[in-house]
Amino acid sequence: MAVLMNKEQIMEVIPHRDPFLLIDEINELEVGKRVKATKYIKEDDFWFKGHFPQYPVTPGVLMVEMCAQAGAVALLALPENKGKIGFFGGINDCKFRQQVVPGDTLEIEVEIIKVKGPIGVGKALATVGGKKAVSCEITFAIK
């Protein structure tokens, strides 16, 4: 998949930094509407030291955060949101379908389905090899 934005370019849009910048690439972007991003799950990702050393699995909450960061790129790339921060307002209908382990590539898609003032909702889906890993609806607040 083509790389539209690398990590350095992503950091020009959202305020996240290592170790908590959890997306590696933006592959498609319709500013304010939708985004496709990639996260390469590596054996040395910080969470595998404790989750779980003998059976490394990406925590579901971090996969939801990966989706939120991708969605934040779509919204914070709007000129009127430059320099702002996106915060969680809620997570609904979240389902974890499969484990995500070192060596996997998580493909993330977020569609912004509603925006009213600084509050909005995004529909997120993350897959590995075309199979659903996590899906959720994310409510956000821009400040």
C-alpha positions, 0 to 999 in steps of 0.5 A: 500500500502506498505511504501518504504520510510517515511517522514524522509527517503524522507527528506534524498533525497529531501531538502523540510522540514515542512511545505512545505514537501508535501508528506508522503510516497513513495510506489514504486520507480524505481530510475530515472524512476518512483515513486508512493507516498501518501499524506494524506490530513488532516484537520489541513494541513496549507492551510485549514486555509485560503483556505477556512475556510468554505469549505476546498479544497486543492489548485491545485497548491499545488497538482502540487507541491506534484507531483513535490516533488514525481518526485524529489524523483525519480530523486534526488535518483540517486547517481549523484544527491545526495545533489542537488535540483530540480526546476520547469522549467514549467508545461504543460497540467495541468487539475484539475478533482476533489476537494481534501478535508480533509480525502482524500488520494492522490495517486501520480504517476510520470513517468520520460519521458525525461531527457537531461542533467540537464533538464527533463520532468515527466508525473504526475497523482494524484488520490483519490479513483482511480478517477483523481484529477490532471494530468500534465506534469512537466518540471524540472531542477536539480541544 
